[in-house]
Amino acid sequence: MPATNRPLQGPTLATRPPGPSLPLRARKLPKRYTPVVFALYMSAIMAFFMSSVIIGVNTGIGAGYARRVFDTYLLAMPVAFCCVMLVRPVVARLVAATVHSG
């Protein structure tokens, strides 16, 4: 096929605005991953706060505090994730038994 001197069609790398090539909606996970994503976010946030508070109470907030929190978080996060994944169905049943639906 012979080469032509036609300009490129559509935006080129030089004219395209910076950012992801796919819109945010297209990069979302399917709905079936909701329980796992919920457990990931919940465990990440809770493990961080719990690690921060417990380390602060037990050893004080001083030199090396951030490092101790990080080291503790490395253990607490996977444990918390497993706990949320295991306990979530039980908690959902307890909530359904406690709260009126609709």
C-alpha positions as CSV (number, residue, x, y, z in Angstrom):
1,M,0.0,0.0,0.0
2,P,1.6,3.3,-1.0
3,A,2.2,5.9,1.7
4,T,0.1,9.1,1.4
5,N,0.7,12.6,2.7
6,R,-2.8,12.9,4.3
7,P,-3.0,14.3,7.8
8,L,-4.0,11.9,10.6
9,Q,-7.6,11.7,11.4
10,G,-8.8,12.5,14.9
11,P,-6.8,13.7,17.9
12,T,-3.2,12.9,17.9
13,L,-0.9,12.5,20.9
14,A,0.1,16.2,20.6
15,T,-3.5,17.5,20.5
16,R,-5.2,15.0,22.9
17,P,-5.7,16.4,26.4
18,P,-3.7,14.6,29.1
19,G,-5.5,12.0,31.2
20,P,-6.8,8.5,30.9
21,S,-7.8,7.3,27.5
22,L,-11.0,5.6,28.8
23,P,-13.7,7.6,30.6
24,L,-14.0,6.9,34.4
25,R,-17.2,4.9,33.9
26,A,-15.5,2.5,31.5
27,R,-12.8,1.8,34.0
28,K,-15.1,0.7,36.8
29,L,-15.3,-2.9,37.9
30,P,-18.5,-4.9,37.3
31,K,-21.1,-4.9,40.0
32,R,-20.4,-8.5,41.0
33,Y,-17.2,-7.3,42.7
34,T,-19.1,-5.0,45.1
35,P,-18.6,-7.2,48.2
36,V,-14.9,-7.6,47.6
37,V,-14.3,-3.9,46.9
38,F,-16.4,-3.0,49.9
39,A,-14.3,-5.3,52.1
40,L,-11.1,-3.9,50.6
41,Y,-12.0,-0.3,51.3
42,M,-13.5,-1.1,54.7
43,S,-10.6,-3.1,55.9
44,A,-8.0,-0.6,54.6
45,I,-9.6,2.3,56.4
46,M,-10.4,0.5,59.6
47,A,-7.0,-1.2,59.8
48,F,-5.3,2.2,59.4
49,F,-7.3,3.9,62.1
50,M,-7.1,1.0,64.5
51,S,-3.4,0.7,64.0
52,S,-2.9,4.5,64.5
53,V,-4.9,4.6,67.7
54,I,-3.6,1.4,69.3
55,I,0.0,2.3,68.5
56,G,-0.5,5.8,69.8
57,V,-2.1,4.6,73.1
58,N,0.4,1.8,73.7
59,T,3.7,3.5,72.7
60,G,2.9,7.2,72.4
61,I,3.1,9.5,69.5
62,G,6.7,10.3,69.2
63,A,9.8,9.4,67.3
64,G,9.2,6.4,65.0
65,Y,5.4,6.6,65.4
66,A,4.6,6.6,61.6
67,R,7.0,3.6,61.1
68,R,5.3,1.6,63.9
69,V,1.9,2.4,62.5
70,F,3.0,1.3,59.0
71,D,4.6,-1.9,60.3
72,T,1.4,-2.7,62.3
73,Y,-0.8,-1.9,59.3
74,L,1.0,-4.4,57.1
75,L,-0.2,-7.1,59.4
76,A,-3.6,-5.6,60.3
77,M,-4.8,-4.9,56.7
78,P,-4.9,-8.5,55.4
79,V,-6.3,-9.8,58.7
80,A,-9.0,-7.1,58.6
81,F,-9.8,-7.9,54.9
82,C,-10.3,-11.6,55.7
83,C,-12.5,-10.8,58.7
84,V,-14.7,-8.4,56.7
85,M,-15.1,-11.1,54.0
86,L,-16.0,-13.8,56.5
87,V,-18.2,-11.7,58.8
88,R,-20.1,-9.7,56.1
89,P,-22.8,-12.3,55.5
90,V,-23.4,-12.8,59.2
91,V,-23.7,-9.0,59.7
92,A,-26.1,-8.7,56.7
93,R,-28.4,-11.4,58.3
94,L,-28.2,-9.6,61.7
95,V,-29.1,-6.3,60.1
96,A,-32.0,-7.9,58.1
97,A,-33.3,-9.4,61.4
98,T,-33.0,-6.0,63.2
99,V,-34.2,-3.4,60.7
100,H,-37.6,-3.2,58.9
101,S,-37.2,-3.6,55.1
102,G,-39.0,-1.1,52.9
